[in-house]
Amino acid sequence: LEHKRLHDLVFFKDFLRELGIKNLPTSVEHPQTNGQAKAANKVVLRELKKRLGNAKGQWADELPSIL
C-alpha cells in the first residue's frame, strides 16, 4: 500500500477501536448484510438530523456520540 492509503487505514482502524466498533469484511453480494448496513445507516442519519437541525456542517462532531 502506498503511504497515504496505509495512514488512512491505520487512522480508520483506530477510529473504530475508540468507538468500540468491530469491523467485519462482508461480500457485496450478501443481501442480508447489505440490508443490515442500510438499516444501521438510516438510524445514524435520523439521529444526526435530530441533533443538528440547521447546523449540518457539525455532523462530524456529533457522529461519535451517535455511534
C-alpha positions in Angstrom: 0.0 0.0 0.0 1.1 3.5 -0.7 1.9 5.6 2.4 -1.3 7.7 2.3 -3.6 4.7 2.0 -1.7 2.9 4.8 -2.1 6.1 7.0 -5.8 6.3 6.3 -6.3 2.6 7.1 -4.5 2.9 10.4 -6.5 6.1 11.2 -9.7 4.3 10.4 -8.9 1.2 12.5 -8.0 3.5 15.4 -11.3 5.4 14.9 -13.3 2.1 15.0 -11.4 0.8 18.0 -12.0 4.0 20.0 -15.8 3.7 19.3 -15.9 0.0 20.1 -16.9 -0.9 16.6 -16.0 -4.3 15.3 -15.2 -4.1 11.5 -16.1 -7.3 9.7 -15.5 -7.8 6.0 -18.6 -8.9 4.0 -19.4 -9.8 0.5 -21.1 -7.2 -1.7 -23.3 -9.9 -2.9 -24.8 -10.7 0.5 -28.3 -9.2 0.7 -28.9 -9.8 4.4 -25.7 -8.0 5.4 -26.4 -5.2 2.9 -29.9 -4.8 4.5 -28.4 -4.6 8.0 -26.0 -1.9 6.9 -28.7 0.1 5.3 -30.9 -0.1 8.4 -28.0 1.0 10.6 -27.2 3.9 8.3 -30.8 5.0 8.5 -30.6 5.1 12.3 -27.4 7.1 12.2 -28.8 9.6 9.6 -32.0 10.1 11.6 -30.1 10.8 14.8 -27.8 13.2 13.1 -30.7 15.1 11.6 -32.4 15.3 15.0 -29.3 16.6 16.8 -28.0 19.1 14.1 -31.1 20.9 12.9 -29.6 23.7 10.6 -26.0 23.1 11.7 -25.4 20.4 9.2 -21.7 21.2 9.0 -21.2 20.0 12.5 -22.1 16.3 11.8 -18.5 15.1 12.3 -18.6 16.4 15.9 -21.9 14.6 16.7 -21.1 11.3 15.0 -19.1 9.6 17.8 -21.9 10.2 20.3 -24.4 8.5 18.0 -22.2 5.5 17.2 
